Every structure is written in structure tokens, then in C-alpha cells.
Amino acid sequence: MGRTKPVIAGRILSRLAVIEKQAAVHQCTAAVDFMEKTLIPYPATVNDERMYAHAKKVAEDLVGETNVRLSPLVMGAEDFSFYTQKMPSAVFNLGVKNESIGLSCVPHHNDHAVKMEIVDDHGAIA
């Protein structure tokens, strides 16, 4: 598998190595196609600056400025990107934190079970 893009971070390269090694364990080979020569099916998800500023302010007003954090950039596909091409949009990750049960991450696609004991009339966790 060619790795010609110097832009690819070391973290991505190490994940590619894991993919290759896992395939080798099963006597297979793996290939990752960055689709540079064909149409990319998912466009980049780019927040509209005004929508982002508005949503960030609303979030800060609701949960406090210290509880709203900038997410790191990721190289992942997001179907929401199609909406961002049609109208001003902003993507935010919502998470729940409960250190007493060891939950300190966004509970989307993880192994933690989240018990939502108190939910107000608007669906917000109290």
C-alpha cells in the first residue's frame, strides 16, 4: 500500500500498520484506498462560522463555558456533510460524563452503559 501523502499524520500511519498486521495474522492482505483518483462519496464536513458561533454560545449558556470544548479534527466520514453543503450548519458532539462510574467520554459507539436517571421535560439530563 503506497503512502505518498506527507500530510498523513503518524497516528494514521500507525493505524494503517495495525490494519496490515491484523490482516497478516489471518494470512490475508489489506489495502486502504484514500480514493484520490475517484469521486469521494462524502464531502468534508465544514461548520458554517456564524452557525458555529451561535450554537457554541447557546451551549455555553446552557451548560457553562468550561463545559464546551473544541473537538480535535478527525479524518472520518460524516453523512451530515451533505446538509452542510445545502444550508448553514454546525456539527457538535454531545456527551455525558460521570466519573463515579468511570464514564468520561462521549457515549456514542462505546462499551459504557449510561443510566439516564433524571431527565427534565425537554430531554436534557439534570
Secondary structure as UniProt FT lines:
FT   TURN            6..7
FT   HELIX           10..25
FT   TURN            26..27
FT   HELIX           49..63
FT   HELIX           65..67
FT   TURN            79..80
FT   HELIX           81..84
FT   TURN            85..86
FT   HELIX           99..101
FT   TURN            121..122
//
